[in-house]
Amino acid sequence: MADTTHGTGGLTFDKSKRAWPNEINVFGALVLIVLIFEGLGFALMGQSFLFDSNGRFDSIFNEQRLRIIILQVAIIGIIAIGSTQVIILGGIDLSPGSIVGVTAMVAMSFAQVAEVNGYPNPKALFGPAFMDLPVIVPIVVAILCGLAAGLVNGLLIAYTRIPPFIATLGMMVAARGAAKWWSKGQPISFPTDSYAAIGAGMKPVIWFVLLAILFHFILKFTIYGKHTYAIGSNEDAARMSGISVDRHKVLVYTIAGILAAFAAVVLSSKNLTAQAGMGVMYELDAIAMTVIGGVSLSGGRGSIVGTVLGALIFGVIISGFTFLRLDAYYQEMVKGVIIVGAVVLDQWRQRRSAARM
Amino acid sequence: MSDIILETRDLTKHYGGVHALEGANFTLRKGEHVAIMGDNGAGKSTFVRQITGVEQRTRGEVIFDGKPVNFAGPLDAREAGIETVFQTLALADALDVPDNLFLGREKTKFDWLGPFRILDYKSMRNDTLAALTKTGVKIPNIRNTIQNMSGGQRQCVAIARTATFHSKLTIMDEPTAALGVQETAQVENIIRTLKEQGEPLILISHNMRQVFDLVDRIVVFRRGRICANLRKEDTDGQDVVAYITGAKTQPEYADAA
């Protein structure tokens, strides 16, 4: 990793002594990991990892692999945008995976077609189903779902003062239960064409990028963002300075819930089906992306840019292992090592920056 | 309209059975700098916490700027014009100097956006530079985050914050307790600047030299009560120590002993 020992020097203003943005380190790690896979690719497989080495594509890149890398992280990436804000706030959110599950079920049942191949939709008999509604209805229902779950998280954390870990763990278990209860454990399929279009093809990537840009702007340039960093950095100071800390927490967890719900819409639309087991472990992958992206679990530091880079590192690793035809078991083991490694590096960097003073 | 900015009458705070503050009668005139001294646990910080609304008093009255006040919290006190530099610095480590100066009262544009209104970074930066110039605080790079600054620089930021907003009363709770010689001098310079500008100040300090250098009057607390109210000209270090330790008590506070 790159060196970050730039800090305040003497009593002179020196632009070159400005702190090195952490995102550059994360980007460096991304490049490094890509290079490792390139090297292993040439050594073991005799071909390039990201570049077009056998003329299958019109460009110099292996477009198919690039597409897969971003597509497979886009939906969890949408969740990670919410997790980033929660973690910068100094909290943690374990519920988005389950919120994805319940929201996908509910939204899907509001997006049903009346006729499947000329026959009536079987869901009309067995499960909760609302036929041929305009696409805005399932989207609004989904967002209300996520809003409600996030609001409950936020209210519990802000006003009962229980740790975010416990509050969102409760939501994680309860929302998963609600997902199973909604259709008595049955999957729901057969969405309308307009609903299926939301997450078709590369659309998840477009949603991810748009939301990342939007929330990057919000975190950097709005009072919402400033207060999120302030609370994560020093909650007592924020309170003493007159920031309505409790109200702000509710807002951040609610937004995280809404983002999880939107991820559920995109996911169920992409898969053309919703099951109660959807999104299991997504919250942990999302947290891993943010942590790899340099968002500090102790709060106050990190950015959406970092999380996007963290998501890309995630995607590169998964694709890289598939490329090397290694078992998925290794993937998960290495993922675990990288998550822990990222936090160790972060702590080490923080200690060193504290020692400089 | 009198020239008294702050008056407390019979200000009292009990924590359960502990009488941390008992019947404090205190006045501060406009433009006056007063030091509060006393041993640890004498009630100095408790006294400040009742005035600034951090805690709710058990009994008594606080009259600020001619009106009886009842602050529900520190924010109320600040809105009324009382700025406090707390013993534990109320700064956000991960933010830079303008962010901390304007913490909780950021300048914004497009206010119809509610919680998503846009920060006016440029204006806050300009105001920060103006405030640092006004207070004579030297900070190499205001874009640096607080965690990269020395203790003195942090303290200066905290004090510059109070000086930026034209407070009617500034309270500092041991502002130099953790600082080195040079840093202490810088903080003391800021306090002198406030004095020149006629801004009243309550300074809690253990540093006798500092107190005699900076203030007009010394109020001594002992075991939760005020035991002396001394004009700087009428006293010296030994005398003050005698009051702090309990060797002497002014006759009008005799019931405190």
Interface residues (C-beta under 8 A of the other chain):
Chain A: G7 T8 G9 G10 L11 T12 F13 D14 K17 R18 A19 I218 F221 T222 I223 Y224 K226 Y229 A230 G232 S233 N234 D236 A237 A238 M240 S241 G242 I243 H248 L251 G300 R301 S353 A354 R356 M357
Chain B: P74 L75 R78 F86 T88 L89 A90 L91 A92 D93 A94 L95 D99 L103 G104 R105 E106 T108 L113 P115 F116 R117 I118 L119 Y121 K138 P140 N141 R143 N144 T145 Q147 N148 M149 S150 Q153
